[in-house]
């Protein structure tokens, strides 16, 4: 977890604390450098690290799914074999947050 991402992750902590029925998938992604298998393992480790941080902040593990996507969801032109700048590669190294489920309580 980079210092630059802590603000966003702490924002997710707040959302999860305020909405105890939300379930999230944390999907981590890599750039296309390195081989596919390595990138899948790396992205899974990144997703696991964010989930572990959220658990340490008091969020139940049952509400979180860590999913590593490796380089399977590149968001720009920087796929295998394409020469890209460091900034372009950085765009692909990210963790996304997706709401999976929200239970509505009946009154």
N, C-alpha and C positions, 0 to 999 in steps of 0.2 A: 504494500500500500504506500503510495507516494504521498509526501506532504501536501502536494497540490490537490490530491483527491480527497483529503480528509474532510474538507468543508461539505462536499457533496455527500460523502458517506455519513457524516454526522446528521445531515439533513434527512437521510433515509431513516436513521435511528429515530429521529423525532417523529417522522410520519408513522413508523411502525409502533412507536409508543402511544401515539394519539389514536391509532386505528388498530386495536388489538385483534381484529378479525382478518386483516390483510395477510396474504401470503405472497412472497416474492420469489422470483427466480433471479439470481445474480449470474449473469452470463459474461464471462471474460473472454477476450479476444486477443490475438497476437497479430503482429505484422507477418509478412510472407517470408521473411528471412529465416533460415534454419529449415530443417526438414519437417514434414507434416506431423510425424509422430511426436517429435520433440515439442512442437508448438501446441499440440493437443494437451500434452502433459503439463506444459508451462501454464497454459490458460486455465487448466483445472486447478493447479496450485494457487493461481491468483484468485479464482472464484472461491476456493476453500478458505483463503486468508481473509477475504472480506466477510464471509459467513462467520468465521471464528471471531472476528472483531465484533460483529453484531451480537453474537451470543455473549461475548464478554460485557457488552453494554446492556444485557438483560433481555434480549429478544430470544424467544423460544426457537430452538432448532427446528421444531415441527413446522414453523412458518417460513422456512428458508430452504431453497434448493440452489446448490452450487452447480453450475454447468460450464464446462470449458468447451469453447468452440474452435480454439486454435485459429487457423487462418481460413476457415470455411466461410466467413462472412466479411470479407474485405469491403470497406466502404468507399474506396477510391480505385485508381488504376494500378495500384502497387501490388500486383500479383507476382508469382514466381517468374523470375527472369526479366522483370521490368526495372529499369534504373530509376530510383526515386530518391528524393531528398530525405534527410532525417525527419523533417517536419511532416512529410507525407507518410512516412512509416509510423510516426507517433500517432497519427489519426486512427490507425488501425489497432493500436494497443489501448484497449479500453475495457471497462466493465459496465454493462448495461443492467438496468433494473426494470423488471417487468412484473406487474401485478398479475398473479395467477388466479386468485380467488378472493372473494369477499362475501362473507356470510351476512345476511341481513337478519337482524333480530326481530322477531315478531312481538308486537305489543299486545 
